[in-house]
Amino acid sequence: MKRTSALVLAGALALGGFGLAACSSGDSASTSEASASMVGDNAGTWTPISIGQDANGTTVDMVVDQTGTFTDIPEGSVVESSDPAVVEASQAGTDGDATFGAGLVAKSAGTATITVLDPTAPADEGGASNVIIQFEVNVTAP
């Protein structure tokens, strides 16, 4: 009886190991294709990218329909886009019991400058002293 159990266990382990080996692949393209199909073809269904103050002075790459949310901007900040046809900015706010954070939606291919302002801070003549974050967004078609 012990020998039979050992043979069954050894057989199960061998088949299980074979199954795992058959599921894995050294081909990274296959892995990324599988991941892409799991996420979906529409960037609007992807998890939004997180945009923090560390984005200041950088370029953020997005795909049409992809969204982004701001993670650490002060309450009351105003988000502006230099080209809303390329990147649409939304403001933080509330609607009844729902609270919404500020965010972005990539609308069409192109480049837009995103500026996050603190409206309570005084602007100097150049208008730059109340800028919290300013960065470029490069949007490509899917």
C-alpha positions in Angstrom: 0.0 0.0 0.0 2.8 2.4 0.8 4.5 1.7 -2.5 1.3 2.3 -4.5 0.8 5.7 -2.7 4.4 6.7 -3.4 4.0 5.8 -7.1 0.7 7.8 -7.3 2.4 10.8 -5.6 5.4 10.6 -7.8 3.2 10.4 -10.9 1.1 13.4 -9.8 4.3 15.4 -9.1 5.7 14.5 -12.5 2.5 15.4 -14.3 2.1 18.6 -12.3 5.7 19.6 -13.0 5.2 18.9 -16.7 2.0 21.0 -16.7 3.9 23.9 -15.1 6.7 23.6 -17.6 4.2 23.6 -20.4 2.5 26.8 -19.1 5.8 28.7 -18.9 7.6 30.1 -21.8 11.0 31.6 -22.3 9.5 33.8 -25.1 8.8 37.2 -23.5 6.7 38.3 -26.5 4.2 35.5 -25.6 4.1 36.7 -22.0 3.4 40.3 -23.0 0.8 39.3 -25.6 -1.0 37.3 -22.9 -0.8 40.3 -20.5 -2.1 42.7 -23.1 -5.1 40.5 -23.9 -5.8 40.3 -20.2 -5.7 44.1 -19.8 -7.8 44.9 -22.9 -7.3 46.7 -26.1 -8.9 50.0 -24.9 -6.6 52.1 -22.8 -9.7 53.6 -21.1 -10.1 50.2 -19.3 -6.5 50.3 -18.0 -5.7 51.3 -14.4 -5.1 55.1 -14.4 -1.5 56.2 -14.1 -0.6 58.0 -10.9 0.8 61.5 -11.3 2.6 63.0 -8.3 4.6 66.2 -7.8 7.6 64.3 -8.9 6.3 64.6 -12.5 7.3 68.3 -12.4 9.5 69.1 -15.4 9.1 65.6 -17.0 7.3 64.2 -19.9 4.5 61.7 -19.2 3.6 59.3 -22.0 0.0 58.3 -22.5 -2.2 56.5 -25.1 -5.5 57.8 -26.4 -8.3 57.1 -23.9 -5.8 56.4 -21.0 -6.5 58.3 -17.8 -4.3 59.7 -15.1 -5.0 60.7 -11.5 -3.1 63.2 -9.3 -1.9 61.7 -6.1 -0.4 64.5 -4.0 -1.6 67.9 -5.1 -3.0 70.3 -2.5 -6.8 70.5 -2.1 -8.2 73.3 -4.2 -5.5 73.0 -6.9 -6.6 73.9 -10.4 -5.4 71.7 -13.3 -5.0 73.2 -16.8 -4.2 71.7 -20.2 -2.6 73.8 -22.9 -4.6 71.7 -25.5 -7.8 70.1 -24.1 -8.3 68.4 -27.5 -5.2 66.4 -26.8 -5.4 66.0 -23.0 -8.5 67.0 -21.0 -8.0 68.0 -17.4 -10.7 67.5 -14.7 -10.8 69.2 -11.4 -11.2 67.6 -8.0 -14.6 68.0 -6.4 -17.6 66.5 -4.7 -21.1 65.4 -5.8 -23.2 64.6 -2.9 -21.4 61.9 -0.9 -18.9 61.2 -3.8 -15.5 62.8 -3.8 -13.5 63.0 -7.0 -9.8 63.6 -7.5 -8.3 65.7 -10.2 -7.2 63.9 -13.3 -6.4 63.7 -17.0 -7.8 61.9 -20.0 -5.8 61.5 -23.2 -8.1 62.5 -26.1 -6.0 62.5 -29.2 -2.5 62.1 -30.4 -0.3 65.1 -29.8 1.5 67.0 -26.9 0.0 69.2 -24.2 1.5 71.0 -21.3 -0.3 70.3 -18.0 -0.1 73.0 -15.3 -1.3 72.5 -11.7 -1.9 75.8 -9.9 -2.5 76.8 -6.3 -5.1 79.5 -6.7 -4.5 80.7 -3.1 -0.8 81.5 -3.8 -0.1 84.9 -5.3 1.2 84.9 -8.9 4.1 87.0 -9.8 4.2 89.0 -13.0 5.4 85.9 -14.9 2.6 83.9 -13.3 4.9 81.2 -12.2 5.0 81.5 -8.4 1.6 79.7 -7.9 2.6 76.7 -10.2 2.8 73.5 -8.2 3.6 71.1 -11.1 4.1 71.6 -14.8 4.9 68.8 -17.2 4.4 67.7 -20.8 2.1 64.8 -21.8 2.9 63.0 -25.0 -0.2 61.1 -26.3 0.1 58.5 -29.0 -2.6 56.5 -30.8 -3.1 52.9 -29.7 
